[in-house]
Amino acid sequence: MVDLKGQYDRIKTEIDHAIQACLNEAKFINGPQVRTFQSQLGSYLGVKHVVTCANGTDALQIALMALELKPGDEVIVPCFTYAATAEVIALLQLKPVMVDVNPGDFNISADAIRQAITPATKAVIPVHLFGQCADMESILEIARQHKLFVVEDAAQAIGATYRFSDGTLHHAGTMGDIGCTSFFPSKNLGAYGDGGALYTNNPALAAKAGMIANHGQSKKYVHELVGINSRLDTLQAAILSVKLAHLDAYISARREVAAFYDEGLAGIPWLHIPQRATQSTHVFHQYTLRLSDEINREAFSAYLQELGIPTMIYYPLPLHEQQAYRTAAQGASGFPVTEQLCREVLSLPVHTEMETEQLQHIVRTIRAYTA
């Protein structure tokens, strides 16, 4: 699904030099490369403050802690997402309130958010799924009306941009109160280990998030807040600085793969290519198909696997049916779109190292399939 070795080979000299510089300096925690990367990422995203941390899940937890939400407060999340989005809510003794998503772009439904708001609702976490932004203009207006915090989960959409009706453009993760991302190796901007970051234009939130990520310290051995230990190590920051300079090229390569699939798979009656959101660009962290009911997804996936084509299902089981979150979902309204997507979606390989021969093989193989 992703060729990290091939990607490394292309930038080996740059990566090796960056790693060797860290080894020479031997400042493995909070070294100068961490501050450099934070500054570079802030400039790329057009956001004032970047706080790095150990992983994307921690970024979400730190964001909610910085907002000072209280046990029992409700946080609205999409039901069609990875569990980490709800996991941090439950860990902080908040209540995850799951809502359905749009059938086209798979992102959280603004209408479903409106219907789920109660007096206990304090925040909403839109997940920018598979590489494109949720309907942030509508979500931010709902949040303004109901005085809700907005924490963007942009782990799959770094580099995507959203256009508001007034023509202004903003990067994924920079529109709400706080944005969060992951640098898991398979992400569009991936480290060679775990890593994460928060973005915000609010200096007070940035300062608080930075303290929380470092044991609640304002300075060494002065603990003003209850915090956690969540740091991006210096080696990963150095690697990410190198890869950030290539991010736009990586995004372009992924879009070329998606365009090839779009053209090659057009007209297949039992297959639906990914729908693009109206106001957002797409960076194709995943290229996710929908299969019609007459297609046995497991048989189709096995057929592709036999011919050397990997596939993945993101996600096979909806959040409200996961054992860990069934109690939280009790009494919630139905999730027909999420349940349908969990039956139908299938993701094809999409990454920066794909060659025309590989793409042609994938398209030919899919077009040759008969149920």
HULINNOR-V945203 format. One record per pair of residues at least 24 apart in sequence whose C-alpha atoms are under 7 Angstrom apart, sorted by the first residue. I is the first residue (numbers start at 1). GAP is how many residues later the second one is. Records with the same first field share a line. If there is no record, write none. Layout:
I: GAP / GAP
This chain:
1: 309 / 310 / 348 / 349
2: 184 / 347 / 348 / 349
3: 348 / 350
6: 347
7: 345 / 346
14: 228
15: 224 / 227
18: 220 / 221
19: 216 / 219
22: 213
28: 205 / 206 / 207
29: 204 / 205
30: 203 / 204
31: 203
33: 201 / 204 / 205
34: 200 / 203
37: 200 / 204
45: 126
47: 127 / 152 / 153 / 154
48: 152 / 153
49: 150 / 151 / 152 / 157
50: 147 / 148 / 149 / 150
51: 146 / 147 / 148 / 155 / 159
52: 144 / 145 / 146 / 179 / 180
53: 142 / 143 / 144 / 160 / 177 / 178 / 179
54: 140 / 141 / 142 / 176 / 177 / 178
55: 127 / 128 / 139 / 140 / 141
56: 99 / 124 / 125 / 126 / 139 / 140 / 141
57: 27
58: 172
59: 121 / 122 / 137 / 138 / 139
60: 28 / 120
61: 27
62: 147 / 150 / 151
63: 115 / 146
66: 139 / 142 / 143
70: 24
73: 47 / 48 / 49
74: 46 / 47 / 48 / 49
75: 46 / 47 / 48 / 49
76: 37 / 47 / 48 / 49
77: 47 / 48 / 49
78: 30 / 48
79: 239 / 240 / 241 / 259
80: 238 / 239 / 258
83: 236
95: 233
96: 232
98: 231
100: 235 / 237 / 238
101: 236 / 237
102: 235
103: 234
104: 171
105: 170 / 171 / 172
107: 27
108: 26
110: 28 / 29
114: 28
122: 26 / 27
123: 25 / 26 / 27
124: 25 / 26 / 27
125: 25 / 26 / 27 / 28
126: 25 / 26 / 27
127: 25 / 26 / 27
128: 25 / 26 / 28 / 29
129: 27 / 28
130: 26 / 27 / 154 / 155 / 156
131: 25 / 26 / 29 / 151 / 152 / 153 / 154 / 155
132: 25 / 28 / 145 / 148 / 149 / 150 / 151
133: 27 / 29 / 39 / 147
137: 27
149: 28
150: 26 / 27 / 28
151: 25 / 26 / 27 / 28
152: 24 / 26 / 27 / 28
153: 26 / 27 / 28
154: 25 / 26 / 27
155: 25 / 26 / 27
156: 31 / 129
157: 126 / 128
159: 124
160: 120 / 121 / 122 / 123
161: 119 / 120
162: 117 / 118 / 119
163: 116 / 117
173: 26
174: 25 / 26
187: 98
188: 97
189: 54 / 55 / 58
191: 45 / 48 / 49
192: 44
195: 37
196: 36
250: 102
251: 32
253: 99
254: 29 / 30 / 96 / 97 / 98
255: 28 / 29
257: 93
258: 29
261: 102
264: 99
265: 98
286: 61 / 64
287: 60 / 61 / 63
288: 57 / 58 / 59 / 60
289: 56 / 57 / 58
290: 54 / 55 / 56
291: 53 / 54
292: 52
295: 76
309: 53
310: 39
311: 35 / 36 / 37 / 38
312: 34 / 35 / 36
313: 32 / 33 / 34
314: 31
315: 27
316: 26 / 27
317: 25
318: 24
